[in-house]
Amino acid sequence: MEWVQSMWRERVSRREFLAASGAAAAALPVAAVVARAEPADAPMIIDCHAHIYSEDEKTYPPIEKPYRPPAGKGTIAHLRQELKANGVRRAMAIQTFTFYRWDNRFTADASRANRDVIAGVCTLDPDDTKSPAILERYVKESNVRGVRSIPAKSGRLDDPGVDALWSAAERLRIVVCVLVNRDKRPEIEALAARHPRLPVVIDHCLNVAAGPNCDAIVADMIALAKVPTLHAKLSYVVTGSAEEYPFRDMHESCRQIIKAYSPERCVWGSDFPCELWCPKATYAQHLRVFTHELGLDAETKRQVLGETARRLWFAT
């Protein structure tokens, strides 16, 4: 747990610094690029990384000192608004660990009630022996189609409790989204080898970020591409950048990762609500990086922005 808290503190500190330096989205001109809603026959776009928050804090109480979005942001209504405005048809709701910790009830309930647009990814305690059974119940009853994987209290990802959740996910034919830094690369490889039929998505691409370790993180991410069941979630481009829109310092690494994994094993995620998690960009700008700024060809965009996600989470 200390590892998880430390990682989140690093991400939050980076966002706070960027906001204080005037790079927040509020400082962008009103005429900043806005994505247009796509026609109904356009290729499907799926947002693979959205965090959702309930306004009913009596039914779904947050943890003590939660990392809280601005008022009115991060709700289901706000998510639906952003999806519709930007031509995004579906989203994966990632359990908001920094707000609800292990309480997945809102993610599960919202995914079940809004199955026309979202499906859920829960985060369960790998040190709780009841977690695999809880996962099975969520999958069967609540439109949960994935589980987020973090290290156990031991500090290890390759831990019996984590392995039990990966085994349950493999049996249930859902997806694991693993949230770790580059030091866990050998453990990802070991777990993936033991679960050869389990699709695994690497959240934020091992947290690629500008700085002295950027090249090393990208190198480890590319090395993991040799494992055929691993997929890259390219959600780091905004949060990892030291620049403002269009975040050009992250473009080359993103293209390298797409080339290593192939577009068929890469997905896009917005880190919704952007007002909290990536305030340097609007939702429309985050998407436009991939639709326009990266220079991706039409087939690559089709796969990265929707088809890979459809196969992973919405094929059945």
C-alpha positions as CSV (number, residue, x, y, z in Angstrom):
1,M,0.0,0.0,0.0
2,E,2.9,2.4,0.7
3,W,4.1,1.8,-2.9
4,V,0.6,2.8,-4.3
5,Q,0.4,5.9,-2.1
6,S,3.9,6.9,-3.1
7,M,3.1,6.5,-6.8
8,W,-0.1,8.5,-6.6
9,R,1.7,11.3,-4.6
10,E,4.2,11.5,-7.4
11,R,1.5,11.9,-10.1
12,V,-0.4,14.4,-8.0
13,S,2.7,16.5,-7.3
14,R,3.5,16.7,-11.0
15,R,0.0,17.9,-11.7
16,E,0.1,20.4,-9.0
17,F,3.4,21.8,-10.2
18,L,2.1,22.1,-13.8
19,A,-1.1,23.8,-12.6
20,A,0.9,26.3,-10.5
21,S,3.2,27.1,-13.4
22,G,0.3,28.3,-15.4
23,A,0.0,25.2,-17.6
24,A,-3.5,24.3,-16.4
25,A,-6.3,24.0,-18.9
26,A,-7.9,27.1,-17.5
27,A,-5.0,29.1,-18.8
28,L,-5.6,27.9,-22.4
29,P,-7.3,30.3,-24.8
30,V,-11.0,29.7,-25.5
31,A,-10.1,29.1,-29.1
32,A,-8.0,26.1,-28.2
33,V,-8.6,23.1,-30.5
34,V,-12.0,21.4,-29.9
35,A,-12.8,18.0,-31.3
36,R,-16.0,17.6,-33.2
37,A,-18.5,14.9,-32.6
38,E,-18.1,12.2,-35.3
39,P,-21.0,11.0,-37.5
40,A,-22.8,7.9,-36.6
41,D,-21.0,5.8,-39.2
42,A,-17.5,6.9,-38.0
43,P,-15.2,4.3,-36.5
44,M,-16.0,3.4,-32.9
45,I,-14.0,5.4,-30.3
46,I,-13.8,3.9,-26.8
47,D,-12.3,5.7,-23.8
48,C,-10.4,3.1,-21.8
49,H,-9.6,5.2,-18.8
50,A,-12.4,7.2,-17.0
51,H,-12.7,7.7,-13.3
52,I,-16.3,8.3,-12.0
53,Y,-17.6,9.8,-8.8
54,S,-21.0,9.8,-7.2
55,E,-22.6,13.0,-5.9
56,D,-24.4,10.8,-3.3
57,E,-21.8,10.5,-0.7
58,K,-24.2,9.0,1.9
59,T,-24.7,5.9,-0.3
60,Y,-21.2,5.8,-1.6
61,P,-19.0,7.4,1.1
62,P,-15.4,8.4,0.1
63,I,-12.3,7.6,2.1
64,E,-10.8,10.1,4.6
65,K,-9.1,12.9,2.7
66,P,-10.1,11.7,-0.8
67,Y,-8.5,13.2,-4.0
68,R,-11.6,15.1,-5.1
69,P,-12.6,16.5,-8.5
70,P,-14.0,20.0,-8.9
71,A,-17.7,20.3,-8.2
72,G,-19.8,18.7,-10.9
73,K,-16.9,17.0,-12.6
74,G,-16.4,13.3,-12.9
75,T,-20.1,12.4,-12.5
76,I,-21.9,10.1,-14.9
77,A,-23.7,13.0,-16.4
78,H,-20.4,14.8,-17.0
79,L,-19.0,11.7,-18.6
80,R,-22.0,11.3,-20.9
81,Q,-21.7,14.9,-21.9
82,E,-18.0,14.5,-22.8
83,L,-18.5,11.3,-24.7
84,K,-21.4,12.7,-26.7
85,A,-19.6,16.0,-27.5
86,N,-16.5,14.2,-28.8
87,G,-18.0,11.3,-30.7
88,V,-16.9,8.7,-28.1
89,R,-19.3,5.8,-27.9
90,R,-18.2,3.9,-24.8
91,A,-15.9,4.1,-21.8
92,M,-14.3,1.9,-19.3
93,A,-14.9,3.1,-15.7
94,I,-11.8,2.5,-13.7
95,Q,-12.4,2.2,-9.9
96,T,-11.4,5.5,-8.3
97,F,-9.0,4.1,-5.8
98,T,-8.0,7.6,-4.5
99,F,-11.7,8.3,-3.6
100,Y,-13.2,4.9,-2.7
101,R,-10.2,2.7,-2.0
102,W,-11.5,-0.9,-2.1
103,D,-15.2,0.0,-2.1
104,N,-16.2,-0.8,-5.7
105,R,-20.0,-0.4,-5.2
106,F,-20.3,2.8,-7.1
107,T,-18.3,1.6,-10.1
108,A,-20.3,-1.7,-10.1
109,D,-23.7,0.0,-9.7
110,A,-22.9,2.7,-12.3
111,S,-21.6,0.2,-14.8
112,R,-24.8,-1.9,-14.4
113,A,-27.1,1.0,-14.7
114,N,-25.3,2.7,-17.6
115,R,-24.3,-0.4,-19.6
116,D,-25.2,1.4,-22.8
117,V,-22.1,3.5,-22.5
118,I,-19.8,2.1,-19.8
119,A,-18.4,-1.1,-18.3
120,G,-16.4,-1.3,-15.1
121,V,-12.9,-2.2,-14.0
122,C,-12.8,-2.8,-10.2
123,T,-9.8,-2.6,-7.9
124,L,-9.7,-5.3,-5.2
125,D,-7.4,-5.9,-2.3
126,P,-4.9,-8.6,-3.2
127,D,-4.3,-9.3,0.5
128,D,-8.0,-10.2,1.0
129,T,-8.7,-13.8,0.4
130,K,-12.3,-13.0,-0.5
131,S,-11.3,-10.8,-3.4
132,P,-11.5,-13.4,-6.1
133,A,-15.1,-14.3,-5.1
134,I,-16.0,-10.6,-5.0
135,L,-14.6,-10.2,-8.5
136,E,-16.7,-13.1,-9.8
137,R,-19.8,-11.6,-8.3
138,Y,-19.2,-8.2,-9.9
139,V,-18.5,-9.8,-13.3
140,K,-21.7,-11.9,-13.2
141,E,-24.0,-9.2,-11.8
142,S,-22.6,-5.7,-12.4
143,N,-21.2,-5.4,-15.9
144,V,-17.6,-5.4,-14.6
145,R,-15.3,-6.6,-17.3
146,G,-11.9,-6.0,-15.8
147,V,-9.8,-5.8,-12.6
148,R,-7.1,-3.4,-11.8
149,S,-4.0,-5.0,-10.4
150,I,-1.6,-3.4,-7.9
151,P,1.1,-4.8,-5.7
152,A,0.2,-6.5,-2.4
153,K,1.3,-5.3,1.0
154,S,4.5,-7.3,0.5
155,G,5.4,-4.7,-2.1
156,R,5.4,-7.4,-4.8
157,L,3.2,-7.7,-7.8
158,D,4.2,-11.4,-8.2
159,D,2.5,-12.2,-4.9
160,P,0.1,-15.1,-4.1
161,G,-2.8,-12.7,-3.6
162,V,-2.2,-10.9,-6.9
163,D,-1.8,-14.2,-8.6
164,A,-5.1,-15.4,-7.2
165,L,-6.9,-12.4,-8.8
166,W,-5.1,-13.0,-12.1
167,S,-6.3,-16.6,-12.0
168,A,-9.8,-15.5,-11.3
169,A,-9.7,-13.0,-14.2
170,E,-8.3,-15.6,-16.5
171,R,-11.1,-18.1,-15.6
172,L,-13.8,-15.4,-15.9
173,R,-12.3,-14.3,-19.3
174,I,-12.0,-10.6,-18.4
175,V,-9.0,-8.2,-18.6
176,V,-6.4,-7.3,-16.0
177,C,-5.2,-3.6,-16.0
178,V,-1.9,-3.5,-14.2
179,L,-0.8,-0.3,-12.5
180,V,2.9,-0.4,-11.8
181,N,6.2,1.4,-12.4
182,R,9.1,0.0,-14.4
183,D,10.7,-1.9,-11.5
184,K,7.9,-4.4,-11.8
185,R,8.7,-5.4,-15.3
186,P,10.2,-8.9,-14.3
187,E,7.1,-9.6,-12.2
188,I,4.7,-8.7,-15.0
189,E,6.6,-11.1,-17.3
190,A,6.5,-13.8,-14.6
191,L,2.7,-13.4,-14.0
192,A,2.0,-13.2,-17.7
193,A,3.9,-16.4,-18.4
194,R,1.7,-18.2,-15.8
195,H,-1.5,-16.9,-17.3
196,P,-1.0,-17.3,-21.1
197,R,-4.7,-16.8,-22.0
198,L,-5.2,-13.6,-19.9
199,P,-5.2,-10.3,-21.7
200,V,-3.3,-7.7,-19.7
201,V,-3.3,-3.9,-20.2
202,I,-0.4,-1.9,-18.8
203,D,-1.9,1.3,-17.4
204,H,-0.2,4.5,-18.4
205,C,2.6,2.5,-20.0
206,L,4.5,2.1,-16.7
207,N,3.9,5.8,-16.0
208,V,6.1,7.2,-18.8
209,A,7.0,10.8,-17.9
210,A,9.4,13.5,-19.0
211,G,12.6,13.5,-17.0
212,P,15.9,11.6,-16.6
213,N,14.2,8.2,-16.4
214,C,11.9,8.7,-19.5
215,D,14.1,6.7,-21.9
216,A,14.5,3.8,-19.5
217,I,10.8,3.6,-18.8
218,V,10.1,3.6,-22.5
219,A,12.7,0.9,-23.1
220,D,11.2,-1.3,-20.5
221,M,7.7,-0.8,-21.9
222,I,9.0,-1.7,-25.4
223,A,10.8,-4.8,-24.0
224,L,7.5,-6.0,-22.6
225,A,6.0,-6.0,-26.1
226,K,7.5,-9.4,-26.7
227,V,4.8,-10.9,-24.4
228,P,1.9,-11.4,-26.8
229,T,-0.8,-11.0,-24.2
230,L,0.3,-7.6,-23.0
231,H,-1.3,-4.4,-24.3
232,A,-0.3,-0.7,-23.9
233,K,-2.7,1.9,-22.5
234,L,-1.4,5.2,-24.1
235,S,-3.0,7.4,-21.4
236,Y,0.3,8.9,-20.3
237,V,0.8,11.4,-23.1
238,V,-0.7,14.4,-21.2
239,T,0.1,13.5,-17.6
240,G,3.7,12.5,-18.5
241,S,4.5,15.6,-20.6
242,A,6.5,18.6,-19.4
243,E,4.9,20.7,-22.1
244,E,1.5,22.2,-23.0
245,Y,-0.8,21.1,-25.8
246,P,0.0,19.2,-28.0
247,F,2.6,17.6,-25.7
248,R,5.1,17.0,-28.4
249,D,7.8,15.7,-25.9
250,M,5.7,12.5,-25.6
251,H,4.9,12.0,-29.3
252,E,7.9,10.0,-30.3
253,S,7.7,7.6,-27.3
254,C,4.0,7.0,-28.1
255,R,4.8,6.2,-31.7
256,Q,7.6,3.8,-30.6
257,I,5.3,2.0,-28.2
258,I,2.6,1.7,-30.9
259,K,5.1,0.3,-33.3
260,A,6.5,-2.2,-30.7
261,Y,3.0,-3.5,-29.7
262,S,1.2,-3.0,-33.0
263,P,-2.0,-0.9,-33.1
264,E,-3.9,-4.1,-32.4
265,R,-2.5,-4.1,-28.8
266,C,-2.8,-0.4,-28.0
267,V,-5.7,1.5,-26.5
268,W,-6.5,5.2,-25.7
269,G,-7.7,6.5,-22.4
270,S,-8.5,10.1,-21.4
271,D,-7.9,10.0,-17.6
272,F,-11.4,11.5,-17.2
273,P,-12.2,13.8,-15.5
274,C,-9.4,15.8,-17.2
275,E,-10.1,18.7,-14.8
276,L,-8.6,16.6,-12.0
277,W,-6.2,14.2,-13.6
278,C,-4.7,16.1,-16.5
279,P,-5.7,19.7,-16.2
280,K,-3.3,20.8,-18.9
281,A,-5.8,19.5,-21.5
282,T,-9.5,19.4,-22.1
283,Y,-11.1,16.1,-23.0
284,A,-11.3,17.2,-26.6
285,Q,-7.6,18.1,-26.7
286,H,-6.6,14.7,-25.1
287,L,-8.5,13.0,-27.9
288,R,-7.2,15.3,-30.6
289,V,-3.6,14.4,-29.8
290,F,-4.5,10.9,-31.2
291,T,-6.8,11.9,-34.0
292,H,-4.6,14.6,-35.4
293,E,-1.3,15.5,-33.6
294,L,0.5,12.2,-33.6
295,G,0.2,11.8,-37.3
296,L,-1.2,8.3,-37.1
297,D,-2.6,6.7,-40.2
298,A,-6.3,5.9,-40.5
299,E,-6.0,2.2,-39.7
300,T,-3.8,2.8,-36.7
301,K,-6.2,5.3,-35.3
302,R,-9.1,2.9,-35.9
303,Q,-7.4,0.2,-33.8
304,V,-6.0,2.4,-31.0
305,L,-9.1,4.5,-30.6
306,G,-11.6,1.8,-30.6
307,E,-11.2,-1.6,-32.2
308,T,-8.6,-2.9,-29.8
309,A,-10.8,-1.9,-26.9
310,R,-13.9,-3.4,-28.5
311,R,-12.1,-6.7,-28.8
312,L,-10.9,-6.6,-25.2
313,W,-14.0,-5.5,-23.4
314,F,-17.0,-5.4,-25.7
315,A,-16.7,-8.3,-28.1
316,T,-19.4,-10.4,-26.4
